Amino acid sequence: MNHVVTVKGRTAIRIVVQPSAQKTKFIGLHDGMLKLAVAAPPVDGRANKEIITYLAKFFDVKKSQVHIFSGERSRKKLCSLANLKESEVRNKLIDFGG
């Protein structure tokens, strides 16, 4: 399971985004990454804002603790989560393959 990693001392998750979905939610795994349907178009950073909002709520952290580390203009993203251990993130994601 290489979708949860540590980058520069912070836990991060690798996601692949499906923009313009009906609802923002994790929908499984794709190519070793978590697949996230996003209810926003990839225009003017709206999808990225939606991703940050969703991840903050899902992991119960502040939006300021979620950062798109790489892939801001790509469907494949690496998102870091401050103040969360890798084991905590994996436990939250257990339904999606850990």
C-alpha positions as CSV (number, residue, x, y, z in Angstrom):
1,M,0.0,0.0,0.0
2,N,2.1,2.9,-1.2
3,H,-0.7,5.5,-1.1
4,V,0.3,6.6,2.5
5,V,3.9,7.9,2.7
6,T,6.1,10.2,4.7
7,V,7.4,13.3,3.0
8,K,9.7,15.8,4.8
9,G,8.5,14.5,8.2
10,R,4.8,14.7,7.4
11,T,2.4,12.0,6.6
12,A,1.0,12.3,3.0
13,I,-1.4,10.4,0.8
14,R,-1.2,9.8,-2.9
15,I,-4.5,10.5,-4.6
16,V,-5.9,10.4,-8.1
17,V,-8.7,12.9,-8.7
18,Q,-11.9,12.5,-10.7
19,P,-13.2,16.1,-11.0
20,S,-16.8,17.2,-11.7
21,A,-18.3,14.3,-9.7
22,Q,-21.8,14.6,-8.1
23,K,-20.3,14.3,-4.6
24,T,-16.8,14.6,-3.1
25,K,-15.8,11.2,-1.6
26,F,-13.2,8.4,-1.7
27,I,-14.3,5.8,-4.2
28,G,-11.6,3.2,-3.9
29,L,-8.1,2.6,-5.2
30,H,-6.7,3.2,-8.7
31,D,-3.1,2.4,-9.8
32,G,-1.8,2.2,-6.2
33,M,-3.4,5.5,-5.2
34,L,-6.6,6.5,-3.5
35,K,-9.3,7.6,-5.9
36,L,-11.1,10.7,-4.9
37,A,-14.3,11.9,-6.7
38,V,-14.4,15.7,-6.4
39,A,-17.6,17.8,-6.8
40,A,-15.9,20.7,-8.3
41,P,-14.5,21.4,-11.8
42,P,-10.7,21.7,-12.3
43,V,-11.0,25.4,-13.0
44,D,-9.4,28.3,-11.1
45,G,-8.2,26.0,-8.3
46,R,-11.8,25.0,-7.3
47,A,-11.1,21.3,-7.3
48,N,-8.0,21.8,-5.2
49,K,-9.9,23.8,-2.6
50,E,-12.6,21.1,-2.5
51,I,-9.9,18.5,-2.0
52,I,-8.4,20.4,1.0
53,T,-11.8,21.0,2.5
54,Y,-12.8,17.3,2.1
55,L,-9.5,15.9,3.5
56,A,-9.6,18.3,6.5
57,K,-13.1,17.1,7.4
58,F,-12.3,13.4,6.7
59,F,-9.2,13.4,8.8
60,D,-10.6,15.8,11.4
61,V,-7.9,18.4,11.1
62,K,-7.9,22.1,10.2
63,K,-7.7,23.1,6.5
64,S,-4.4,24.8,7.2
65,Q,-3.0,21.3,8.1
66,V,-3.7,19.9,4.6
67,H,-1.3,20.9,1.8
68,I,-1.1,19.8,-1.8
69,F,2.6,19.0,-1.8
70,S,2.7,18.1,-5.5
71,G,0.4,17.8,-8.4
72,E,-1.6,21.1,-8.1
73,R,-2.3,21.0,-11.9
74,S,-2.5,17.3,-12.2
75,R,-5.1,14.6,-11.4
76,K,-2.4,12.8,-9.5
77,K,-1.6,14.6,-6.2
78,L,0.4,14.1,-3.1
79,C,-1.3,15.7,-0.1
80,S,0.4,16.1,3.2
81,L,-1.4,16.0,6.6
82,A,0.2,17.9,9.5
83,N,0.1,16.4,13.0
84,L,-1.1,13.0,11.9
85,K,0.9,9.8,12.2
86,E,1.0,7.4,9.3
87,S,-0.8,4.8,11.4
88,E,-3.6,7.2,12.2
89,V,-4.1,7.9,8.5
90,R,-4.0,4.3,7.6
91,N,-6.6,3.5,10.2
92,K,-8.9,6.1,8.8
93,L,-8.5,4.7,5.3
94,I,-9.0,1.1,6.3
95,D,-12.2,0.8,4.2
96,F,-10.3,1.9,1.1
97,G,-7.4,-0.5,1.3
98,G,-5.5,1.0,4.3
